[in-house]
Amino acid sequence: MGHEKPVEPFSDLHVEEGKVRAVLLHDPTVEGLDVAIYLDASASMSGEYQYQRPRRSFLEWLQGAPLKGPAVNQVEPQVQWMLEYLATKDRNGMLRVAYWSCGPDAKDVEVIGELKGVDVQQYKFPGAKRLGDGTNQTPALEDYVRYLKSQVPLGARRGCAVIITDGKLHDAEEVERYSADIADGIVAGRLPRMNFVLVGVGDGIDEEQLERIAHMDFPGVGHLWCHRIAQEITQVAELVAVLVDENMTVAAGGTITDDKGRVLKTYEGRLPAVLEFDIPEGTTSFTLEVNGQRYTQPLPEDDHHDDHHDEDDP
């Protein structure tokens, strides 16, 4: 792969085998993005919230060495990492963080607070006061919609809620119905645009269920949801960072053409921060047209042939 320095408004450029991945500079204060994190507080998560001291090695155990370091749980470092990273995307660097699916009927939302993205080590995430016996997601969506509406007078223009779960949703049909209501509110102008990032953890996830929710397409809005599956809770933060970056909106729409003026891709409704498209062989540059402005990015020369050697060479 050749090398070419990205020009503004691009912050990163990757070209390989006819495929381009270009990342746009993003200023969350312009977009007015308001981010939230919702943590599953169903009973099946009790083990992940349990604090334990780091394990000793077999040799340390034989020697009777004391346990080292403070007790930690599996969720805490992941939430701290997400909070620190996502705060850089948020309009004021503070995120609403809450437990969901808690309480006697697993329909309560326990708000932890508006947490800053700095000094995240001060925050502890021991789990909800009462874990729920089930997994009901709709109350979390309702809580976020109410919160986002309250933030609009303060500068919020768009929302993104990150939702972590480890089980099969017991209210999937209600989630689908409420998602349609949200889409109607966005089209009618009653609600700001918003997206939901859903990450399932472990073997108890119904991937077919999450696929169905993520693939819902609403007129005038498109997809509200995106999702991924993590095998372990320790993979969650990295997955969330990728998904949020891919779903970040930079502008209302845009068009990409090659150096011959051929349209390579059209973005209707929203222009994401991460652009991915194919280019014809021999293309030397592409142009992004957005909001009446044109930005041309030169492409690196395809130099992979230089890496090939004669098969007879030792």
C-alpha positions in Angstrom: 0.0 0.0 0.0 1.3 3.5 -0.9 1.2 6.5 1.4 -0.5 9.8 1.1 -1.0 12.4 3.8 -4.6 13.1 4.5 -5.8 16.7 3.7 -8.4 18.5 5.7 -11.1 17.6 6.5 -9.7 14.1 6.6 -7.8 12.9 9.7 -6.9 9.4 8.5 -6.7 7.6 5.1 -6.3 3.9 4.3 -6.3 2.5 0.8 -5.9 -1.1 -0.1 -6.9 -3.3 -3.0 -9.4 -0.8 -4.4 -11.1 0.0 -1.1 -10.8 3.3 0.7 -11.4 4.0 4.4 -11.3 7.8 5.1 -11.9 9.3 8.6 -13.3 12.8 8.8 -12.3 15.3 11.4 -15.1 15.7 13.9 -16.1 18.5 16.2 -18.8 17.3 18.7 -19.5 20.9 19.8 -20.7 21.6 16.2 -22.9 18.6 16.1 -24.1 19.0 19.7 -23.8 15.3 20.4 -25.1 14.1 23.8 -23.9 10.6 24.7 -25.1 8.2 27.4 -24.1 4.7 28.7 -26.7 2.2 29.9 -25.4 -0.9 31.8 -27.3 -4.1 32.1 -28.3 -4.7 35.7 -30.1 -8.0 35.3 -29.2 -10.8 37.8 -27.2 -12.6 35.2 -24.6 -9.8 35.4 -24.0 -10.3 39.2 -20.7 -12.1 38.6 -19.3 -9.3 36.4 -20.1 -6.7 39.1 -18.5 -8.8 41.9 -15.3 -7.3 43.2 -12.4 -9.8 43.5 -8.7 -9.5 44.3 -6.2 -10.3 41.5 -5.4 -14.0 41.5 -2.1 -15.4 42.6 0.0 -17.6 40.4 0.3 -21.3 41.4 3.8 -20.7 42.6 2.7 -17.7 44.7 -0.1 -19.8 46.1 2.3 -22.5 47.1 4.6 -20.0 48.7 1.7 -18.5 50.6 2.2 -15.1 49.1 -0.6 -12.5 50.0 -3.1 -11.3 47.4 -1.9 -8.2 45.6 -3.7 -5.1 44.6 -7.2 -3.7 45.2 -10.3 -5.7 44.5 -11.8 -5.0 41.0 -14.8 -6.2 39.0 -14.9 -6.9 35.2 -17.3 -4.1 34.4 -15.6 -1.1 36.0 -12.4 -0.8 33.8 -14.5 -1.2 30.7 -16.9 1.6 31.7 -14.1 3.9 32.8 -12.4 3.4 29.4 -15.7 4.0 27.5 -16.4 7.1 29.6 -13.0 8.6 29.0 -13.2 8.0 25.3 -16.8 8.9 24.6 -16.5 12.1 26.6 -14.2 13.4 23.8 -17.2 13.0 21.4 -19.8 14.6 23.7 -20.7 18.2 23.5 -19.8 19.0 27.1 -17.6 16.1 28.0 -20.2 14.7 30.5 -22.2 11.5 29.9 -25.4 10.2 31.5 -24.6 6.8 33.0 -27.3 4.5 34.3 -28.1 0.9 35.2 -31.1 -0.6 33.4 -33.2 -3.7 33.8 -33.0 -3.4 37.6 -35.6 -3.5 40.4 -38.2 -6.2 41.3 -39.8 -6.3 37.8 -36.5 -5.6 35.9 -38.1 -2.4 34.5 -36.3 0.2 36.6 -33.6 2.6 35.6 -31.1 3.6 38.3 -29.3 6.7 37.2 -25.7 6.9 38.4 -25.3 10.5 37.3 -23.7 12.9 34.8 -20.1 11.7 34.8 -17.1 13.6 33.5 -14.6 12.0 31.1 -11.6 13.2 33.2 -10.4 11.4 36.3 -12.5 8.4 35.5 -10.7 6.2 38.1 -12.7 8.0 40.8 -15.9 6.4 39.5 -17.0 3.0 40.8 -19.5 0.7 39.1 -20.6 -2.0 41.7 -23.9 -2.7 40.0 -27.5 -1.6 40.8 -28.8 -1.6 44.3 -31.2 -4.3 43.2 -30.5 -6.5 40.2 -33.5 -7.3 38.0 -34.9 -10.8 37.3 -35.1 -10.3 33.6 -33.9 -8.1 30.7 -36.3 -5.3 29.7 -34.7 -2.6 27.6 -37.6 -0.3 26.7 -37.4 1.7 30.0 -33.8 2.5 29.2 -34.8 3.9 25.8 -37.6 5.9 27.4 -35.2 7.3 30.0 -32.8 8.4 27.3 -35.4 10.1 25.2 -36.7 12.1 28.2 -33.1 13.0 29.0 -32.2 14.1 25.5 -35.3 16.2 25.2 -34.4 18.0 28.4 -30.9 18.7 27.0 -32.1 20.3 23.7 -32.5 23.7 25.3 -29.0 23.4 26.6 -27.4 22.7 23.2 -28.0 19.0 22.4 -28.7 18.5 18.7 -28.1 14.8 18.4 -28.0 11.8 20.7 -26.2 8.5 21.0 -27.0 5.9 23.7 -24.6 3.0 24.3 -26.4 0.0 25.7 -24.6 -3.1 27.1 -26.5 -6.4 27.7 -25.6 -10.0 28.4 -29.0 -11.6 27.9 -31.9 -12.2 25.6 -34.3 -9.2 25.6 -37.7 -10.1 27.1 -39.4 -7.0 25.6 -37.9 -7.1 22.0 -41.3 -6.5 20.4 -41.9 -3.5 22.6 -38.3 -2.2 21.8 -39.2 -2.4 18.1 -42.5 -0.5 18.6 -40.9 2.2 20.6 -38.1 2.5 18.1 -40.8 3.2 15.4 -42.3 5.9 17.7 -38.8 7.5 18.1 -38.4 7.5 14.3 -41.8 9.2 13.9 -40.8 11.8 16.5 -37.6 12.5 14.6 -39.3 12.9 11.2 -42.0 15.2 12.8 -39.3 17.3 14.4 -40.4 16.5 18.0 -37.2 14.7 18.7 -33.5 15.3 17.7 -31.8 12.7 15.7 -30.4 9.8 17.8 -28.7 6.5 17.4 -28.5 3.4 19.7 -25.3 1.3 19.9 -26.2 -2.1 21.3 -23.4 -4.5 22.4 -24.3 -8.0 23.5 -21.8 -9.9 25.8 -21.4 -13.7 26.2 -23.2 -16.8 25.1 -26.6 -15.8 26.5 -27.3 -13.3 23.6 -29.9 -14.0 21.0 -28.0 -12.6 18.0 -31.0 -13.1 15.7 -33.0 -10.9 18.0 -30.4 -8.1 17.9 -30.0 -8.5 14.2 -33.7 -7.9 13.7 -33.6 -4.7 15.8 -30.5 -3.4 14.1 -31.8 -3.9 10.6 -35.1 -2.0 11.2 -35.2 0.8 8.6 -37.5 3.8 9.1 -38.6 6.2 6.3 -36.8 9.6 6.6 -34.5 8.3 9.3 -32.9 5.0 8.1 -31.4 2.8 10.8 -31.6 3.8 14.5 -29.6 0.8 15.7 -26.3 -0.8 15.2 -24.9 -3.8 17.2 -22.0 -6.2 17.8 -21.4 -9.3 19.9 -18.5 -9.5 22.4 -17.5 -12.9 23.7 -16.1 -11.4 26.9 -16.9 -8.2 28.9 -13.2 -7.2 28.4 -13.9 -6.7 24.7 -16.8 -4.2 25.1 -15.0 -0.9 25.3 -13.1 -1.4 22.1 -16.2 -2.5 20.2 -18.1 0.5 21.5 -15.4 2.9 20.4 -15.4 1.5 16.8 -19.2 1.5 16.6 -19.6 5.1 17.9 -16.9 6.3 15.5 -18.6 4.6 12.5 -22.0 6.1 13.4 -20.8 9.6 14.2 -22.5 12.2 11.9 -20.5 15.0 10.5 -23.0 16.6 8.1 -26.5 16.2 6.7 -25.2 14.3 3.6 -22.6 14.2 0.9 -21.3 12.8 -2.4 -18.0 11.2 -3.3 -16.7 11.3 -6.9 -13.5 10.1 -8.5 -11.0 12.1 -10.5 -13.1 11.6 -13.6 -16.3 12.9 -12.0 -17.9 9.5 -11.6 -20.1 9.2 -8.5 -18.6 6.5 -6.2 -21.0 6.9 -3.3 -23.9 9.1 -2.1 -24.7 9.6 1.5 -28.4 10.7 2.0 -29.6 12.1 5.2 -26.3 12.0 7.1 -22.6 11.9 6.4 -20.8 9.5 8.8 -17.3 10.3 10.3 -16.0 7.1 8.7 -16.3 6.8 4.9 -15.8 3.5 3.2 -16.1 3.0 -0.6 -14.6 1.3 -3.6 -12.5 3.1 -6.2 -11.9 2.0 -9.9 -8.4 0.9 -10.8 -6.1 3.8 -11.7 -8.0 6.4 -9.7 -5.6 9.1 -8.5 -7.9 11.1 -6.2 -11.5 11.4 -4.9 -13.6 14.4 -4.0 -16.1 14.8 -1.2 -18.8 17.3 -1.9 -20.7 18.4 1.3 -22.7 21.5 2.1 -21.7 23.1 -1.3 -18.0 22.6 -0.5 -15.6 20.3 -2.4 -12.6 18.6 -0.8 -10.2 16.6 -3.0 -8.0 13.9 -1.4 -5.0 12.5 -3.5 -4.7 8.8 -3.4 -1.4 6.9 -2.9 0.1 5.2 -5.9 -0.5 1.4 -5.9 3.0 0.2 -5.2 2.3 -3.3 -4.0 3.9 -4.7 -7.2 7.3 -3.4 -6.0 7.0 -5.9 -3.1 6.9 -8.9 -5.5 10.2 -10.8 -6.1 11.1 -13.5 -8.6 10.0 -16.9 -7.4 13.5 -18.2 -8.1 15.1 -15.7 -5.7 16.4 -17.2 -2.5 
